[in-house]
Amino acid sequence: MNNSLAIAVIAGLGGMLGWGSADFFAKKTIDRIGPIKSLVWAHVFGTTILFVAFLVKVLGGHGASLPSGPSAWAWLAFYGVLQMIVYWLVYQGFEKGPVSALNPVFASYSGLVALLAFALNHEHATSLAVTALLIIFAGNLLLNMDFSTRKRGRFNIVPGLVEVGIATVLAAFWTLGWDKFVSGRDALSSALLMYAFMTFAAIVLAKIMKEKNLGTVLGTKKFLFLMGLGEAVAYLAISWGYSKTSLTGVVALISGAFSVPTVVLAYSFLKERLTRLQWASIAIIIFGVVLISIS
């Protein structure tokens, strides 16, 4: 495996594990304090964690590479706010319709990223690598599907599909844009500043939504911290990957399989039952990651 591909795989796995664990801990908080409040506090903790990592880097003598010029800061604010809009749209969609039907829609954003990356960035890959990417994408879609809740012989517009569909497209373009912006830049400072803007946008959203008792978290601080830690790891990992390699599609597709650690953690600690399809989907995704590693 060449160096560029190794970075892409490691970065993708970091995003997958980070977002997957964050989603698992979100299960512990959203039912208690709601999605908006969970989002705000998780991002506050995530920003703090990234800031501490930044201080450690600076105090360790590695230097700080902050963006220069108002345009760079404006783009950081843009990407932070845009990503928060994606979160908000997804939550809005999930509140309106069945998650079992909407999850596969949002999970498809990584495939859209890979498709656009090959089309717009002229990325080249071997037939084995393309096959591996398709396997990962297929496994991700299957993992997020729940066929037991679908009605036979009927096709309806699922409530929340518009919001989740828009979020899917925005997430794909956010990923491609962030890939371009962070390329060649310091991944830690870029992730920290973008995430800080995202946190500020979450607080503004909470105020607009008139979220009550924003400071009350009902004993969920531990889970909110772990949720923020997972988010911080994910954004730092993908930012590092995008800054060091041009294999955008590989990073996006592997990190987009964040449902794998979520369901595995739920199975291990919450004793949630996994269907045969979920076990098969996890195996398919792992096989795809292994395949692309040797491609």
N, C-alpha and C positions, 0 to 999 in steps of 0.2 A: 504494500500500500504506500503510495507516494505521500510526501509531506502535506501537500495541499488537501488531499483526500482525507488524511488522518485528522487534520485540523477540523475539517467539515464534519466528520463523523463524531469526533469528541464534542464539538460545539453543539451539534444536534442532540446528542445524548444528554448534555448538560441542560439544554432547553427542555427536553422531554421530562427529565427527572425533576427539574425545578418547577415547571408548570404543573406536572402531574401531582407532586406532593402538595403544592399550593392548593390545587383543587380538592385534594383529600381533606386538608385541614379546613377548607371553606365549608365542607359538610358539617363541621363542628360549630361553625359560627353563624352561618346565614340563617338557619332555622331559629336561632336565639335572638339575634340582633338585626337581622335583615341584610339584604345584599349591598345597599349603598353604604351603610355604616361599616360593614365588613370590608368593603372596598377601600374606604377612606383609611381605616386603621391599619390594614395590611400594607397599604402603600406608605403610610407614615413610618411603619417599622422597616419596610423595604428600603426606603430612602435613607433612614438612619444607618442601616447595615452597610449600604453602599458607601455612605459618607465615611464611616469608620474604616472601611477597606481602603478608601482613598487616602485618609490620613496616615494609615499604616504604610502605604506605598510611599507617600511623601516623606514621612519621618524616617523611613528606611533608606532614604537617599536615592530613590529611583526617579525622583523628579515628577513634576506634574505638567501635563500637556493639555492646557485648557484651550477651547476654541477662541479664535481671534476674529474680530470683526462682528458688526451687528447682524449680518446675514446668517452667520453660523448660529448665533444665539436664537435668531428668529426661527430657523429651521428646527432647532432643538425644542423650542416651545410648540411649534407646529406638530411635530411628531408625538410629543407628549400629550397634547390635547386630542389629536386624532386617535391615538390608542385608547384614551379614556372614552371617547365617543363609541369606539368599537365595543368596549366593555359594557357601556350603558345600553347600546342597542341589543346586545346578546341577552343581557338580563331582562330587558323589556320583552324580548321575544319569548324567553323561557317562562316569564310570568303569564303570558297569554296562551301559550300552546304547550303540547306535550314535548318534553325534553327528548324522548325516545325518537321522535320524528325530526326534531330540529338539530340535534347534536350532529348527525351525519352531514347536514348542510354546512354547518360551521366548520366541521372537520375537513371539508373539501378545500378550504382556503389554501392549505399547503400544496395540494395538487395544482391549484391555479397558479400559485407562485412558481412552482417548478416548470409548468407549461410556459408561462410568460418569460421566465428566466432563459429558457432554451430559445424562445422565439425572439426576444428583444436583446438579450445579451450575447446571443450566438454561442452559448455554452456547448461544448463538445463532450460526448460521452460514448463509451463503448456500448455495444448492444447488451452486454451483460449488466452494465451499470444501469441502463435504461430499464431493463427487466427488473432489476432489484428495486428501483424507485417505484415502478408500477406495483410490485408486490407489497411494498411498504404502504403505498397509498390505498390499495385494495384492503389490506389488513386493517388500516385505520378506519375506513368507512364501515367495514363489517363489525368492528369492535363497538362502534357507536350506534349500531342499529339494534332495534328491539322489534323483531317480527311478531312477537306475541300480542302486541297491542294494535296491529294493523287489521283493518276490516277488509275482507275479501270482496273483490268485484266493485270497489268504490275508490274514487279518486277525488279528494276534496282539497281545497286550499287550506293548509293547516294554519290555524291562528298563530301569529308571531312569525310566519315565514318571511314576510316583507322585511321586518326588522333584522332578523338573522341573516337573510339574504344580502341586505345592504352591508351588514357588519362583515360578512364573508368577503365581499369584494373590497371593502375598505381595508380589511386585515391583509389581504393579498398585496394591495398597492402600498400599504404601510411597510410591509416587509421588504418589498423591492426598493422603496425609497430609502428606508433605513439602511439597507445594504449599501446603497450608493453613497449615502452621507457618511457612514462610519468607516468606509474603506480607506485604509491608510491612516486613520486617526487612532488616538488612544481609546481603547475599548472601555476602560473603567470610568474615565471622566465623562465620556460620551453617554454611557449608560446611566451614570449618576445624575447628570443634568437633565437628560430626557425624562428619567423616572421622577425627578423632583418636579418637573413641569406637569407630569401626569398626576402626581399627588396633589398639586395645587388645583388642577382641573377637577379632581375628585371632590375636593373640599368645596369648590365653587358649585359643583353639581349637587352636592348634598344641601347647600344653602338654597339653590334654586328649587330643589324638590321639597324644601321645607322639612328636611329630616329632623325629627325631634330628639332631644337628649343625645346629641352627637357624642358627648363625652362619656356616656354610660355604655359599658361593654359587658356587663353582667358576668364577670368571671371568665371571659374568653380571651384574656390577654395572651396567655401561653399559645393558644392556637392561632391567634392573629399574628403573633411574632413569627411562628413557624410558617404561616402563610406568606408573610412578607419576606422571610428568608428564602423560601422557594422561588418567589417572584424575582428577587434580587439575583439569585443564582442563574435563573433562566435568562434574564435580560443581559446579564454580564456574559454568559456563555455564547448566546447568539451574536452579541455585538462583537465579541472577540473573533468568532468564526467569520462573520461578514467582513471584519477589518483585515483578516489575514488570508482569506481565500476567495476565489471567484465562484466557488461551487455553491451558489445561492440555493439551488433546488435541493441539493443534498441536505444542507443545514435545515431548510424549511420543512422538508418531508419527515426527517427523523424527529425534529423538535415538535412537529405537528402531531406526533403519536403520543402526546402527553396523557392520553386516557389509559395507557398501559400501566404506569405506576399508580394511577388513581385507583383503578379496579383491583390491582394486586394488593395495595395497602388496605383497601376496604375489605378485601377477602381475608387478609391476615389479622387485622385489628378490629374490624367491625363485624366479622363473621358473616359478611354478605356472600350470598351464593353466586357463583359464576356459572353461566350456561356453557354448554359445549361449544357454542358458536364463539363465545368470548375467549375460551381457552384456545380454540383454533385460531382466532384472530391474533392473539398474543404470539402464538407460535409462528404465524405467518410474518408478523412484523419483525420478530427476532431473526427469522430466517432471511428476510430482506436486508436487515442491517448487516448481518454476517456476509451475505452475498455481495453487498456493495463494498464491504471492507476488503474483499479479495478481488474486486473487479479491476 
